[in-house]
Amino acid sequence: MAVNKSGLAYQAHVQSLGWCSRVEDGQTAGTKGFSKRLEAIKIDTSKVKGLRLGMVVHIQNEGWVHLGEVSPDMELGTTGKSQRLEMIAPYIIENSTGKKLYFQTHIAGLGDSSVREVTSVIPLTVACGLGTTGQSRAIEAFRMWLK
């Protein structure tokens, strides 16, 4: 169930399933309990007036990739390469909504991560993201919401 009706939407590209349906405002994108890796995500903030995001991801075999500002159809990760997303680290470019943005991941073998507030700091360390590096663990699901 959606946390609110802010208009924040996102979707996941999942191993052997492809692009899953868009979800919004705190709903889970991806799968839990099926051992299927997240390969890419899309985040659409176009219906949230005053919210612009950037993204840094850690991709299997590629390492850290700074993707810059997110647009609605931008693939954050890879498709067609069978590479797992290992960490995602969104950051705020603009947030004049008056609300805070939060996110959470579900990690293979570890379960749900802690909830993290998205800040305006461009992530340069693993401390800013959720997931793992150097452990060969995939993110299997994620969720985001404004509150």
N, C-alpha and C positions, 0 to 999 in steps of 0.2 A: 504494500500500500504506500502511496506517495505521502511524504512528510507534509507537503504543502502544494500549492499550485503556482509556484514561481515561474514556471516555464522552462527551467533547466532540463535539458534532455540529453541523453547519451545512449550509446549502444556498443556492443562488444562483438568482435570477430573471434569466434571460438574454433579451436581445432576440430576438424571434420564436420562442423556444423555451418561454418561461414558466418555471415553477418546475421546476428539475432535481431529481434524486434527492438525498436527504441523503447526506452523506459525513461522515467523522470523522477526528479525530486526525492531521492532516497531509496528508490527501488533498486533491486539488484540486477546488474547487467553481467551476463556470463552464467556459469554453472557452479554448483557446489555439490560435491559428492560423486562426481562422474570422472574425475582425473583428466579433465580436458583443459588444456592451456589456453589462456587468452593470448592472441597473437597481435591484436590491434584494437583500438577503441576510437570512437568519434564522440566529441562533445559539442553540443549545440547550445550556445548562450544567446542566440539571436533574438529570442523572445524575452530575455531578461534585460530590461533597460538599465544601462549603467554597469554591466558586468562584462569584462574582457579578461580572458585567461591566456597564459602561456603554458608550455609543457616541456618537461625534460623526462625522457624515459630511458630505462636500461633494457636493452634488447639482447637476447642470447646471441653470441658470436659477434656482436657489433659493439657492445658496451654502451656508454652514455651517449645519447643523442639529444641535442638541444633543438627542439622543433620550432621555437618562437611562438608567436601568437596563434592561437587555435581559431580555425574557421569551421563552420558547420560540417563540411564534407571532408575535412582533413583527416587522413588516416594517421593515427598516432601509434606507431608500431609498424609491423609488416604483414602483408598477406601474400600467400603463395610461396613462402620460404620455409614454412614449418618451424618458425622461430618463436620462442616464448617471450612474452613481456615478463621481465623479472622485477621491475620496479617502476612506479609512476610517481612523478613529482610535479603536480600542477602548481602554478604561482599566479598571483593576481597582478594584472596590468592596470586594471581600473575596477573599482567597486564603489559605486555611489548608491547602492541599493539600500544601505542602512542595515544590511544583514551580514552575518559571517557565513563563509562557505566552508563546508566540512567534506571529508572523503574517508573511505575505508576500503581495504582490499581483503580478499580471501586468498590465502596462499597455500599452495600444495603442501600437504604434510604438517601444516602449522595451524590452519583454520583462519578465523577472522582476525585481522590486525586490530590494533587500537584505532580509535577515531582520531583523525588529525585535522586541525584547522588549516586551511590554505592561507598562506601569507603572501606578501608582496616581495619576498626575498626570492631571487632567482636561485633555484636549488643548485648548489655546487658540491654538496656532500650528500651521502646517503641519509644523513640525519633529517633531511627535508622531505624525503619521499616515503612511500610505503611499499614494501616488498622486500626482496633480498638481492644481494649480489654475491657471486662466488659460491653459491650453495646449490646451483642447478635446480632451483625451485621456480615454478611458474606461478604467476598470478592467475587465478581461475575465475575470479569475479571482482567487481568493484561497485561502489555506489557513491553518489555525491548529493549534497543538499544544502540549501540556504536556510538559515534560521536566525 
